[in-house]
Amino acid sequence: MIGVGRVFLGWHGSQYSVTRALGGWPAFAVLRVGLSIVLLVFWLQGIPALAQGARTEAAIWSQIETLRQAPESGEAEWFANAAARRRALLAEIGNLLLLFPGSTHREAVIALELDTRWELLALDKAEQEAFAKRVAELAANPPNATIAAEAEYWRLRLAGCVPGARPAPTSAATSSRSVDVGYARPLDTATWEAFLAAHPDSPRVPIVVQDLLAAYEQRDDLPAAERILELARQRCPDAPVTRVWAGRVRRWKNIGQPMDLGGVGPSSAASQAGGVHVVWHLSTSALIPKPGRPVEWPEPMQRLSRSGVRQTVVLMGPAAAPQPLPALPGLVSREEPIGMSGEYSRAWGITKLPTLFLIGGDGRLRAVAEGQREAERLIESLP
């Protein structure tokens, strides 16, 4: 500080000599003092930057990883804590990009920055302007083709979406996936298909494929879904979205066709018995009884049994079903793993439980219901 003081005093003294040479012009004397103050302010503001410069790239990257993986905390303060963590993460990302523009982590850091800004937008709508500005900056001057694709992805995402409803701040909401931003309008499928054509190597391809397939399923546009699935098989054949949707499209195509579930509720038996046959896909956790109570089947299954409806239940879950399972007239049960590890769940795109298949008396698949609400509606529609 003493050395810096001498620099300022020396400059101040030399400036004073100039003032005397100019005849003591008062305005210049004021300018002299003003410039001294401005330089001092710049010096003081530069102290944090100098301190940041002392940090290594590895140290900043380590802090980024720590903040990225840190769990959310608190109940009542969950949103405030989640937003604060993301703002701290963005600050460290900014430090790395500023101090080490040639970092080998540059692409990954920019992608993480944009993901984090999206998550923060779900927590605070006021962040939308800053997010859009940053995306526009990257789109105008992308360092490479990968970042150009990232900027375009987020430009389209922001154009079609607004901050969605906040989740309830409970202990269950402990990851970035607990916050979301929903579509403000129906998905612009033509625009997103154009994105896939323009950026075939983007890491966002599986996400866009998922959105397109879900949109086409909602519209009941099977040819379009088959086209996108074929593209997914070419671009990301091993991605979970490709495997899941292969099964979903398969069962979609089977609506109205004779149904063979590979030994699960054989259609021939349903045809011989007459009437409908309901195939349940149920989580094993749904059968865990309350303390002191026996294992029971869900009430809708008991109701269908009393009505004489044939049922098959496929129990799915990471854990085995509780035993003993109660007997239920007309019910056949078996267990299958859920998720990508299960051949059956992959084959038929089972991703949500419960899922019901309704097979008619002629052995043809009539309808599929996913989730509790759809399952209840399907059951209520039965004669």
C-alpha positions, 0 to 999 in steps of 0.5 A: 500500500505504501508503494502504491501511495508513492505512485499516486503521490508521485503522479500527483506531484508531477501533475502539480508541476504541470498545473504551475506551468499552466499558470495555476489554472483552477479547472485543471487542479480539480481535474488533477484531484478527480483523476487521482480519485478515479485511479484509486477507485480502480485500484481498490476494485482490482484487489478482488480480481488479483486475489481471484487470479491467485487461484488455480484453474484446478481449484476453481474447477474443484469448487464448481464440482463441489457446488454442483454435487452439493445436496439441497438443504432445509425445509422452509428455506429450500427454495432460497438455499437452492437458488443461493447454491446455483448463484454461487455455482454461476459465480465460480463458472464466471471466474473460470471463464474469465481467468482461464478462457482457454480452459480444457473444461470450457465446453463443459463449463458453458453447458453447465452454466446454461443448465444451471441458469435454467434451473435457477429460472425455475426458482426465480422468474426474474432470471429470465432476462439474464438467461436470455441475454447470456444465450444471445451473447453465445449465439452471436459469438460462439467459440465453436460449433458445440457451443453454437448448438448449445446456444441454439438449443437454449434459445429455442427452449426459452422461446417455447417455455416459461417458468413452471409451478414450483414443487412443494418444498419437502425433503423429497425435493432434494435434487435439481430434477425437483424443479422444472420449467414447463412448456408454455405452448404445445411443442413446435415439432417442426422447429425441433426437428430442424434442430436435430437436422442442423445439430446431429451431434449435439448432446441434447439430441436424446432430450429433443427426441424424448420431447418430440416422441411425447408430443407425437404420442399425445397427438396420436401421430404414429408415423411421425413417432416412428420417424423420430424413433428411427432417427434416434436409433441412428443418432443415440442407439444406446440412450435410455430414451431410444430403448424405452420408446422402442417399447412404447411404440411397439405397444402403440402399434399393437393397439387393436392387434392380437396381444402376446405378452410372452406368457403374461396373461396369454390372450388365448385364455382370455379369448376362451374365457370371454370378456376382458382381461386386465394386465396390471403392472404394479410396484412391489412397494405398493404391497408393503402393508402397514404395521400389524396388517397383512399383505393386501391387493389394491382395492381396484383389483379386489373390486374387479375380482368380485366382478369376475374380471380376469386379471394378471399382475406383473410385480415390478421393483428393485425389491421382492414382493412381500410374502405371502401374497394373498389369493385372489380369484381370477388372478395370476401373478409373476415378478419382473424387474423394472427399468432398463435391466428388465427385458419385459419392461424394455419390450413394452416400454413400462416406465410408470407404475401402475400401468394397465393393459386392457385385452379384449375377449378376442385377445386384442390389446384395447387400451393402455393406461399409465399412472394411478389416475388413468388406471382408475379411469380405465377401470371405471369404464369397464362394464 
